Amino acid sequence: MMIGQLKYDSIMIIDLILDRRAGEEYDPRLFYAEVSEYGEIWPDLAYPIARAMDGGEESDVKAALCDYVEGNGYPEDIAEYVNSVKWL
């Protein structure tokens, strides 16, 4: 199944974050759409982020992304990056 140009089995939310950190152009609407579609398979991972983007503030989005990063055991520097940029 495709998400835009991405396949469910080849992309994870962490990849979206890392791509942005690596300099890929960021579009909040596209990020939201990709996270939401990812939630069709892994709702517990994706929906807190999508909900924060949908009805929260910047701090809510950063908190949800950091929860995802930390909860999945990714390195702390990724959470630091999440907190250093705007997501909305």
N, C-alpha and C positions, 0 to 999 in steps of 0.2 A: 504494500500500500504506500502511496506517495504522499508526502507533505510538501506541497510546492515542488521543489526539486530534491527533496530529501526523502529517504526511506526510513520507516520506523526502526528497522533493524540496524541502521547505520548511524543514527544520530541520537544523542541524548541531550538533556538540558545543559549538562556540563559542557558539552561541545559548543553549544550556542554561546555560553559565557566565555569559553576559551577563545573562540573565534573572534569575539568582540575584543577581548584583551590583546589578541594578536594583530588588531588593526582593521578587521573587517568592518565595513560600514554597518552601523546600527540603526534600525528602524523599530521604534517601540511597538508599532502596530504589527509588524511582521513577527517580532519576538513573541508578542502576546498570542498571535495566531498559531505559531509553532508550538509554544508551550501548551496551549489549549488542545491542539490536536494530539500532542504527546499524551495528554491526560485521558484520551480515549482508551489507551492501553494501561497506563499507570496513573490512575487518578490521584492516589495518595501522594505521589511525588509532584504532580503538575498543578493540581487544582489550588493548593494554597498560594502558589505564585500567581496563577491566573486571577484568583479572587482578589489578591492584593493589588494587582494591576487594574482590575476592573473597578474596584470601589474604594481603594485605599489611597494613602499618600505615599510619597517617595520613601519615607521611613518604613512603611509597611512592606513595600516591595523589597527593599534591602533586607529586612528581617526575614521575609519568606525565602529569599534567595540564599541568605546565610544559613538558615535552618536546613535547606536542601543540601548545600555544600557540606556543612558540618555533619549533618545526619548521615551522609553517605561516605564520610571518611576522607573527603578530598583535602588537600593541603590548605593550611591556614592562609597562605598568601592569596588564594582564590577568594576567600571571604573578604580579605583586605581590599582586593581589587573591586569586588562587588560594592563595597562601601565607598569607594573612591570615585564612582561615576554615577550619573543620573540614568534612571531606567524608565521614567515616564516622560 
